[in-house]
Amino acid sequence: MDFSRVDRLQSQILKEISDIVANDLRDSPPTMITFTRAEVTRDLKYAKVFYSVLKQENVQKSQEFLQRHAGVIRHLVGRRMRIRTLPEIAFRYDASTENVMKVNEILERLKHDENES
């Protein structure tokens, strides 16, 4: 399987950010944050890093935490990775896990209703 430079960079950025948030920041996140994927533009100038949290009510607090620490996180990623230009990092909530859970719940209800009929 042939991975492009962008793919390798996305994977490395995701790994480094996960480690930095878990171990290197002075204050800890308000809840457990799981980084799900990173999307880096072809020109390597911008990166969107997607995350999820266990409880919906923690999304806002987590977003504020990540925005508050974005500069420090970017600086630490830059120190760990040897690339000429480090992309600007933007954090986005990934609702895909939540959507999968809702679909599964609907399918279970349909299955239950079908069995009752």
C-alpha positions as a Markdown table, in Angstrom:
| # | Residue | x | y | z |
|---|---|---|---|---|
| 1 | Met | 0.0 | 0.0 | 0.0 |
| 2 | Asp | 1.5 | 3.3 | -1.0 |
| 3 | Phe | 0.9 | 6.2 | 1.3 |
| 4 | Ser | 1.4 | 9.8 | 0.2 |
| 5 | Arg | 3.2 | 12.4 | 2.2 |
| 6 | Val | -0.1 | 14.0 | 3.3 |
| 7 | Asp | -1.3 | 10.6 | 4.6 |
| 8 | Arg | 1.9 | 10.1 | 6.6 |
| 9 | Leu | 1.7 | 13.6 | 8.0 |
| 10 | Gln | -1.9 | 13.2 | 9.0 |
| 11 | Ser | -1.1 | 10.0 | 10.9 |
| 12 | Gln | 1.9 | 11.5 | 12.6 |
| 13 | Ile | 0.1 | 14.7 | 13.6 |
| 14 | Leu | -2.8 | 12.7 | 15.1 |
| 15 | Lys | -0.3 | 10.5 | 17.1 |
| 16 | Glu | 1.7 | 13.5 | 18.4 |
| 17 | Ile | -1.4 | 15.5 | 19.4 |
| 18 | Ser | -2.9 | 12.6 | 21.2 |
| 19 | Asp | 0.3 | 12.1 | 23.2 |
| 20 | Ile | 0.7 | 15.9 | 23.9 |
| 21 | Val | -2.8 | 16.3 | 25.2 |
| 22 | Ala | -2.5 | 13.2 | 27.3 |
| 23 | Asn | 0.9 | 13.8 | 28.8 |
| 24 | Asp | 2.5 | 17.2 | 28.1 |
| 25 | Leu | 0.0 | 20.0 | 28.9 |
| 26 | Arg | 0.1 | 21.6 | 32.4 |
| 27 | Asp | -3.6 | 21.2 | 33.0 |
| 28 | Ser | -5.6 | 18.2 | 32.0 |
| 29 | Pro | -8.6 | 18.1 | 29.7 |
| 30 | Pro | -12.1 | 18.4 | 31.2 |
| 31 | Thr | -12.9 | 14.9 | 30.0 |
| 32 | Met | -11.3 | 12.1 | 28.0 |
| 33 | Ile | -10.7 | 13.3 | 24.5 |
| 34 | Thr | -10.2 | 10.8 | 21.7 |
| 35 | Phe | -8.7 | 12.2 | 18.5 |
| 36 | Thr | -10.3 | 10.3 | 15.6 |
| 37 | Arg | -8.7 | 11.7 | 12.4 |
| 38 | Ala | -6.7 | 14.5 | 10.9 |
| 39 | Glu | -7.2 | 16.2 | 7.5 |
| 40 | Val | -4.2 | 18.1 | 6.1 |
| 41 | Thr | -4.5 | 20.2 | 3.0 |
| 42 | Arg | -2.4 | 19.2 | 0.0 |
| 43 | Asp | -0.3 | 22.4 | 0.4 |
| 44 | Leu | 0.4 | 21.3 | 4.0 |
| 45 | Lys | -0.7 | 24.7 | 5.4 |
| 46 | Tyr | -3.8 | 23.7 | 7.3 |
| 47 | Ala | -4.9 | 20.7 | 9.4 |
| 48 | Lys | -8.3 | 19.9 | 10.8 |
| 49 | Val | -8.0 | 17.5 | 13.8 |
| 50 | Phe | -11.2 | 15.8 | 14.7 |
| 51 | Tyr | -12.0 | 14.6 | 18.2 |
| 52 | Ser | -14.8 | 12.9 | 20.1 |
| 53 | Val | -15.8 | 12.8 | 23.8 |
| 54 | Leu | -17.9 | 10.3 | 25.7 |
| 55 | Lys | -20.7 | 12.6 | 26.8 |
| 56 | Gln | -22.4 | 15.2 | 24.6 |
| 57 | Glu | -22.4 | 17.8 | 27.4 |
| 58 | Asn | -18.6 | 17.8 | 27.5 |
| 59 | Val | -18.2 | 18.9 | 23.8 |
| 60 | Gln | -18.2 | 22.7 | 24.5 |
| 61 | Lys | -15.7 | 22.4 | 27.4 |
| 62 | Ser | -13.4 | 20.2 | 25.3 |
| 63 | Gln | -13.6 | 22.6 | 22.4 |
| 64 | Glu | -12.7 | 25.5 | 24.7 |
| 65 | Phe | -9.8 | 23.6 | 26.2 |
| 66 | Leu | -8.4 | 22.7 | 22.8 |
| 67 | Gln | -8.7 | 26.2 | 21.4 |
| 68 | Arg | -7.1 | 27.6 | 24.6 |
| 69 | His | -4.1 | 25.2 | 24.1 |
| 70 | Ala | -3.9 | 25.2 | 20.3 |
| 71 | Gly | -0.8 | 27.4 | 20.2 |
| 72 | Val | 1.1 | 25.3 | 22.8 |
| 73 | Ile | 0.0 | 22.1 | 21.1 |
| 74 | Arg | 1.1 | 23.3 | 17.7 |
| 75 | His | 4.5 | 24.4 | 19.2 |
| 76 | Leu | 5.0 | 21.0 | 20.8 |
| 77 | Val | 4.1 | 19.2 | 17.6 |
| 78 | Gly | 6.6 | 21.3 | 15.7 |
| 79 | Arg | 9.3 | 20.4 | 18.2 |
| 80 | Arg | 8.6 | 16.7 | 17.8 |
| 81 | Met | 8.3 | 16.6 | 14.0 |
| 82 | Arg | 10.9 | 17.7 | 11.5 |
| 83 | Ile | 9.0 | 19.4 | 8.7 |
| 84 | Arg | 9.7 | 22.7 | 7.1 |
| 85 | Thr | 6.3 | 24.3 | 7.7 |
| 86 | Leu | 3.9 | 23.0 | 10.3 |
| 87 | Pro | 0.2 | 23.3 | 9.4 |
| 88 | Glu | -2.1 | 25.6 | 11.3 |
| 89 | Ile | -4.2 | 23.3 | 13.5 |
| 90 | Ala | -8.0 | 23.6 | 13.9 |
| 91 | Phe | -9.9 | 21.3 | 16.2 |
| 92 | Arg | -13.4 | 20.1 | 15.2 |
| 93 | Tyr | -15.9 | 17.8 | 17.0 |
| 94 | Asp | -16.4 | 14.5 | 15.2 |
| 95 | Ala | -20.1 | 13.5 | 15.6 |
| 96 | Ser | -19.7 | 10.3 | 13.5 |
| 97 | Thr | -19.5 | 8.1 | 16.6 |
| 98 | Glu | -22.6 | 9.6 | 18.0 |
| 99 | Asn | -24.4 | 9.2 | 14.7 |
| 100 | Val | -23.4 | 5.5 | 14.5 |
| 101 | Met | -24.9 | 5.0 | 18.0 |
| 102 | Lys | -28.2 | 6.6 | 17.0 |
| 103 | Val | -28.4 | 4.5 | 13.8 |
| 104 | Asn | -27.8 | 1.3 | 15.9 |
| 105 | Glu | -30.4 | 2.4 | 18.4 |
| 106 | Ile | -33.0 | 2.9 | 15.6 |
| 107 | Leu | -32.1 | -0.5 | 14.0 |
| 108 | Glu | -32.5 | -2.2 | 17.4 |
| 109 | Arg | -35.9 | -0.6 | 17.9 |
| 110 | Leu | -37.0 | -1.6 | 14.4 |
| 111 | Lys | -35.8 | -5.2 | 15.0 |
| 112 | His | -37.6 | -5.2 | 18.4 |
| 113 | Asp | -40.9 | -3.9 | 16.8 |
| 114 | Glu | -40.6 | -6.5 | 14.0 |
| 115 | Asn | -40.2 | -9.3 | 16.5 |
| 116 | Glu | -43.3 | -8.1 | 18.4 |
| 117 | Ser | -45.4 | -8.2 | 15.2 |
